[in-house]
Amino acid sequence: MRARPVNLTIPIMKSALSIAGSDPTGGAGMQADVQTFALAGVRGAGIITALTVQDSSKVHSVLPVFPSVVLEQIRRLLADWTPHAIKIGMLATDDVARSVVLGLKSLQRDVPIVIDPVLEASDGTLLLERRAWPALHELIHGCRLVTPNLMEAERLTGIDCSRKKDSEEAARFFIEKLGAQAVLLKGGHRSGSPDDLLAQKREAHLQFDWLPGERLDTGPVHGTGCALSSAIAAELAQGHPLEDAVKTARDYVHAGIHQSSALGQGARLLGLGGGHHE
């Protein structure tokens, strides 16, 4: 009797691309993004926009990558294969940011893009020059999600976000003026309850959903913003709806904060793998 043929069809692994700065601690930047992608079961790729000299206490210096190199990396990679999602983080300079804008024009299909609009480090070191903001605006236009913290939202919109009502107006600005499809405004630096705001278009109106936050008594933890945005990108790469992607990513970061460790003398590093994915 002849044996039945075995179906050896293997599902194609989803992939995500990080375009971000390099953090030698591994706690943030492209290194943390690719780690997060892997924990989500997503193949990670990375393009470095800037080298940083930093430790767990501060950023000591920043060396942007040649814009032509950034552009060539993006073009070569996208000509070879198309990721299922893209996360954009630190861009450093106007020239680098414009190289990213130009490089992404070669995308062959619609890909969800998550933008973490990194403006400065927690120690105040500038990570995006002011004249690069117009290029950042170009990237935000049409992106699936932008994830500013309160400071970034205030600077990019000119709206004081200390009150929840004002945060909703800032989110409206990102969507109606800058062209983002959705906004996750992070409330971790808000006095009182650190709730996040998810705003997105719902037919003819905007929907505002306040997501309850919890302030954990761990002290400063490095890389939470990078982990959140890259975890969302990983979920979107696998086809999950935005609301589910945000919930899963927030749970992952919350667990990572609980499991954070003090490897150095400064901020703690986010724990890896704590309750991220099934």
NORPE-V301485 format. One record per pair of residues at least 4 apart in sequence whose C-alpha atoms are under 8 Angstrom apart, sorted by sequence separation. I is the first residue (numbers start at 1). GAP is how many residues later the second one is. If there is no record, write none. Layout:
i = [I & I]
gap = [GAP & GAP]
This chain:
i = [23 & 27 & 28 & 29 & 30 & 31 & 32 & 33 & 34 & 35 & 36 & 37 & 38 & 54 & 55 & 65 & 66 & 67 & 68 & 69 & 70 & 71 & 72 & 73 & 74 & 75 & 76 & 77 & 78 & 92 & 93 & 94 & 95 & 96 & 97 & 98 & 99 & 100 & 101 & 102 & 107 & 120 & 121 & 128 & 129 & 132 & 133 & 134 & 135 & 136 & 137 & 139 & 148 & 149 & 150 & 151 & 152 & 153 & 154 & 155 & 161 & 162 & 163 & 164 & 165 & 166 & 167 & 168 & 169 & 170 & 171 & 172 & 173 & 174 & 175 & 176 & 190 & 201 & 202 & 223 & 224 & 225 & 226 & 227 & 228 & 229 & 230 & 231 & 232 & 233 & 234 & 235 & 236 & 240 & 241 & 242 & 243 & 244 & 245 & 246 & 247 & 248 & 249 & 250 & 251 & 252 & 253 & 254 & 255 & 256 & 262 & 264 & 23 & 26 & 27 & 28 & 37 & 38 & 54 & 65 & 77 & 78 & 91 & 92 & 120 & 121 & 128 & 148 & 153 & 154 & 161 & 162 & 172 & 173 & 174 & 175 & 189 & 201 & 202 & 235 & 236 & 240 & 262 & 263 & 22 & 23 & 26 & 37 & 38 & 53 & 54 & 91 & 120 & 121 & 140 & 153 & 154 & 160 & 161 & 174 & 175 & 188 & 200 & 201 & 236 & 262 & 263 & 22 & 23 & 37 & 52 & 53 & 54 & 119 & 120 & 154 & 159 & 160 & 175 & 187 & 188 & 199 & 200 & 261 & 262 & 21 & 22 & 23 & 52 & 53 & 119 & 120 & 153 & 159 & 174 & 175 & 186 & 187 & 188 & 199 & 200 & 260 & 261 & 20 & 21 & 22 & 35 & 52 & 53 & 118 & 119 & 161 & 174 & 186 & 187 & 199 & 236 & 260 & 261 & 20 & 34 & 52 & 118 & 119 & 159 & 186 & 187 & 198 & 199 & 232 & 235 & 260 & 261 & 19 & 33 & 34 & 51 & 52 & 150 & 159 & 185 & 186 & 197 & 198 & 259 & 260 & 18 & 34 & 50 & 51 & 150 & 171 & 184 & 185 & 197 & 198 & 233 & 259 & 50 & 51 & 157 & 184 & 185 & 197 & 198 & 232 & 235 & 257 & 258 & 259 & 50 & 51 & 171 & 183 & 184 & 196 & 197 & 231 & 232 & 235 & 256 & 257 & 18 & 49 & 50 & 183 & 184 & 195 & 196 & 256 & 259 & 18 & 30 & 49 & 154 & 157 & 182 & 183 & 195 & 196 & 232 & 255 & 256 & 30 & 48 & 153 & 157 & 182 & 183 & 195 & 196 & 231 & 232 & 253 & 256 & 30 & 167 & 182 & 194 & 195 & 231 & 256 & 117 & 181 & 182 & 193 & 194 & 195 & 255 & 181 & 193 & 194 & 229 & 255 & 16 & 49 & 193 & 194 & 228 & 231 & 252 & 255 & 48 & 193 & 227 & 228 & 252 & 47 & 133 & 252 & 115 & 228 & 251 & 252 & 82 & 86 & 88 & 115 & 175 & 188 & 228 & 251 & 16 & 18 & 20 & 22 & 47 & 70 & 74 & 82 & 85 & 86 & 87 & 88 & 89 & 90 & 175 & 187 & 227 & 14 & 15 & 16 & 17 & 18 & 19 & 20 & 21 & 22 & 47 & 79 & 82 & 84 & 85 & 86 & 87 & 88 & 89 & 90 & 91 & 172 & 188 & 249 & 14 & 15 & 16 & 17 & 18 & 19 & 20 & 21 & 22 & 23 & 24 & 64 & 67 & 71 & 75 & 78 & 83 & 84 & 85 & 86 & 87 & 88 & 89 & 90 & 115 & 162 & 171 & 248 & 13 & 14 & 15 & 16 & 17 & 18 & 19 & 20 & 21 & 22 & 23 & 24 & 25 & 64 & 67 & 70 & 71 & 74 & 75 & 78 & 85 & 87 & 88 & 89 & 90 & 114 & 117 & 162 & 168 & 224 & 248 & 13 & 15 & 17 & 19 & 20 & 21 & 22 & 23 & 24 & 25 & 66 & 70 & 74 & 78 & 113 & 114 & 115 & 116 & 117 & 118 & 167 & 21 & 23 & 24 & 25 & 65 & 68 & 71 & 72 & 75 & 112 & 113 & 114 & 115 & 116 & 117 & 168 & 64 & 67 & 71 & 112 & 113 & 114 & 115 & 116 & 153 & 114 & 119 & 224 & 94 & 101 & 118 & 146 & 172 & 92 & 93 & 94 & 97 & 117 & 145 & 148 & 150 & 91 & 92 & 93 & 143 & 144 & 145 & 146 & 147 & 148 & 149 & 150 & 221 & 90 & 91 & 92 & 94 & 95 & 98 & 101 & 141 & 142 & 143 & 144 & 145 & 146 & 147 & 148 & 149 & 150 & 90 & 93 & 94 & 97 & 101 & 140 & 141 & 142 & 143 & 144 & 145 & 146 & 147 & 148 & 149 & 150 & 93 & 94 & 97 & 140 & 141 & 142 & 143 & 145 & 147 & 149 & 150 & 218 & 221 & 50 & 140 & 149 & 150 & 168 & 218 & 49 & 50 & 94 & 137 & 216 & 49 & 50 & 216 & 49 & 222 & 221 & 222 & 223 & 224 & 49 & 220 & 221 & 222 & 223 & 219 & 220 & 221 & 222 & 219 & 221 & 29 & 29 & 59 & 58 & 58 & 59 & 58 & 62 & 17 & 59 & 16 & 19 & 15 & 16 & 17 & 18 & 19 & 20 & 21 & 14 & 15 & 16 & 17 & 18 & 19 & 20 & 21 & 14 & 15 & 16 & 17 & 18 & 19 & 20 & 21 & 16 & 18 & 19 & 20 & 147 & 116 & 116 & 116 & 115 & 114 & 114 & 114 & 114 & 113 & 112 & 112 & 112 & 89 & 87 & 87 & 87 & 86 & 85 & 85 & 85 & 84 & 85 & 84 & 83 & 84 & 56 & 32 & 36 & 40 & 42 & 33 & 37 & 28 & 29 & 32 & 33 & 36 & 37 & 40 & 27 & 28 & 32 & 36 & 40 & 42 & 27 & 28 & 42 & 29 & 33 & 37 & 28 & 33 & 36 & 28 & 57 & 56 & 57 & 58 & 55 & 56 & 57 & 56 & 57 & 55 & 56 & 18 & 56 & 16 & 16 & 15 & 16 & 15 & 14 & 14 & 39 & 36 & 40 & 39 & 40 & 39 & 27 & 27]
gap = [4 & 4 & 4 & 4 & 4 & 4 & 4 & 4 & 4 & 4 & 4 & 4 & 4 & 4 & 4 & 4 & 4 & 4 & 4 & 4 & 4 & 4 & 4 & 4 & 4 & 4 & 4 & 4 & 4 & 4 & 4 & 4 & 4 & 4 & 4 & 4 & 4 & 4 & 4 & 4 & 4 & 4 & 4 & 4 & 4 & 4 & 4 & 4 & 4 & 4 & 4 & 4 & 4 & 4 & 4 & 4 & 4 & 4 & 4 & 4 & 4 & 4 & 4 & 4 & 4 & 4 & 4 & 4 & 4 & 4 & 4 & 4 & 4 & 4 & 4 & 4 & 4 & 4 & 4 & 4 & 4 & 4 & 4 & 4 & 4 & 4 & 4 & 4 & 4 & 4 & 4 & 4 & 4 & 4 & 4 & 4 & 4 & 4 & 4 & 4 & 4 & 4 & 4 & 4 & 4 & 4 & 4 & 4 & 4 & 4 & 4 & 4 & 5 & 5 & 5 & 5 & 5 & 5 & 5 & 5 & 5 & 5 & 5 & 5 & 5 & 5 & 5 & 5 & 5 & 5 & 5 & 5 & 5 & 5 & 5 & 5 & 5 & 5 & 5 & 5 & 5 & 5 & 5 & 5 & 6 & 6 & 6 & 6 & 6 & 6 & 6 & 6 & 6 & 6 & 6 & 6 & 6 & 6 & 6 & 6 & 6 & 6 & 6 & 6 & 6 & 6 & 6 & 7 & 7 & 7 & 7 & 7 & 7 & 7 & 7 & 7 & 7 & 7 & 7 & 7 & 7 & 7 & 7 & 7 & 7 & 8 & 8 & 8 & 8 & 8 & 8 & 8 & 8 & 8 & 8 & 8 & 8 & 8 & 8 & 8 & 8 & 8 & 8 & 9 & 9 & 9 & 9 & 9 & 9 & 9 & 9 & 9 & 9 & 9 & 9 & 9 & 9 & 9 & 9 & 10 & 10 & 10 & 10 & 10 & 10 & 10 & 10 & 10 & 10 & 10 & 10 & 10 & 10 & 11 & 11 & 11 & 11 & 11 & 11 & 11 & 11 & 11 & 11 & 11 & 11 & 11 & 12 & 12 & 12 & 12 & 12 & 12 & 12 & 12 & 12 & 12 & 12 & 12 & 13 & 13 & 13 & 13 & 13 & 13 & 13 & 13 & 13 & 13 & 13 & 13 & 14 & 14 & 14 & 14 & 14 & 14 & 14 & 14 & 14 & 14 & 14 & 14 & 15 & 15 & 15 & 15 & 15 & 15 & 15 & 15 & 15 & 16 & 16 & 16 & 16 & 16 & 16 & 16 & 16 & 16 & 16 & 16 & 16 & 17 & 17 & 17 & 17 & 17 & 17 & 17 & 17 & 17 & 17 & 17 & 17 & 18 & 18 & 18 & 18 & 18 & 18 & 18 & 19 & 19 & 19 & 19 & 19 & 19 & 19 & 20 & 20 & 20 & 20 & 20 & 21 & 21 & 21 & 21 & 21 & 21 & 21 & 21 & 22 & 22 & 22 & 22 & 22 & 23 & 23 & 23 & 24 & 24 & 24 & 24 & 25 & 25 & 25 & 25 & 25 & 25 & 25 & 25 & 26 & 26 & 26 & 26 & 26 & 26 & 26 & 26 & 26 & 26 & 26 & 26 & 26 & 26 & 26 & 26 & 26 & 27 & 27 & 27 & 27 & 27 & 27 & 27 & 27 & 27 & 27 & 27 & 27 & 27 & 27 & 27 & 27 & 27 & 27 & 27 & 27 & 27 & 27 & 27 & 28 & 28 & 28 & 28 & 28 & 28 & 28 & 28 & 28 & 28 & 28 & 28 & 28 & 28 & 28 & 28 & 28 & 28 & 28 & 28 & 28 & 28 & 28 & 28 & 28 & 28 & 28 & 28 & 29 & 29 & 29 & 29 & 29 & 29 & 29 & 29 & 29 & 29 & 29 & 29 & 29 & 29 & 29 & 29 & 29 & 29 & 29 & 29 & 29 & 29 & 29 & 29 & 29 & 29 & 29 & 29 & 29 & 29 & 29 & 30 & 30 & 30 & 30 & 30 & 30 & 30 & 30 & 30 & 30 & 30 & 30 & 30 & 30 & 30 & 30 & 30 & 30 & 30 & 30 & 30 & 31 & 31 & 31 & 31 & 31 & 31 & 31 & 31 & 31 & 31 & 31 & 31 & 31 & 31 & 31 & 31 & 32 & 32 & 32 & 32 & 32 & 32 & 32 & 32 & 32 & 33 & 33 & 33 & 34 & 34 & 34 & 34 & 34 & 35 & 35 & 35 & 35 & 35 & 35 & 35 & 35 & 36 & 36 & 36 & 36 & 36 & 36 & 36 & 36 & 36 & 36 & 36 & 36 & 37 & 37 & 37 & 37 & 37 & 37 & 37 & 37 & 37 & 37 & 37 & 37 & 37 & 37 & 37 & 37 & 37 & 38 & 38 & 38 & 38 & 38 & 38 & 38 & 38 & 38 & 38 & 38 & 38 & 38 & 38 & 38 & 38 & 39 & 39 & 39 & 39 & 39 & 39 & 39 & 39 & 39 & 39 & 39 & 39 & 39 & 40 & 40 & 40 & 40 & 40 & 40 & 41 & 41 & 41 & 41 & 41 & 42 & 42 & 42 & 43 & 45 & 46 & 46 & 46 & 46 & 47 & 47 & 47 & 47 & 47 & 48 & 48 & 48 & 48 & 49 & 49 & 60 & 61 & 62 & 63 & 64 & 64 & 65 & 65 & 66 & 66 & 67 & 67 & 68 & 68 & 68 & 68 & 68 & 68 & 68 & 69 & 69 & 69 & 69 & 69 & 69 & 69 & 69 & 70 & 70 & 70 & 70 & 70 & 70 & 70 & 70 & 71 & 71 & 71 & 71 & 82 & 109 & 110 & 113 & 114 & 115 & 116 & 118 & 119 & 120 & 121 & 124 & 125 & 137 & 142 & 143 & 146 & 147 & 148 & 149 & 151 & 152 & 152 & 153 & 154 & 154 & 166 & 191 & 191 & 191 & 192 & 193 & 193 & 194 & 194 & 194 & 194 & 194 & 194 & 194 & 195 & 195 & 195 & 195 & 195 & 195 & 196 & 196 & 196 & 197 & 197 & 197 & 198 & 198 & 198 & 199 & 207 & 208 & 208 & 208 & 209 & 209 & 209 & 210 & 210 & 211 & 211 & 212 & 212 & 217 & 218 & 219 & 221 & 222 & 223 & 224 & 234 & 236 & 236 & 237 & 237 & 238 & 242 & 243]
